[in-house]
């Protein structure tokens, strides 16, 4: 197959399916990251600690988080 030519239908469908799965996983990962930040804030608040301790965590990209 030459470069720049269209993918056969099955390959195109598979490519779309893989991209959809990747985006769904990314969305799920982000949802869990936000949940973790919320739980940490609640924990700190219930223990009388300042919320500012995790203020930057909402923009922090965890080192354990996979990059693509």
Order of alpha helices (4+ residues) and beta strands (2+ residues): alpha
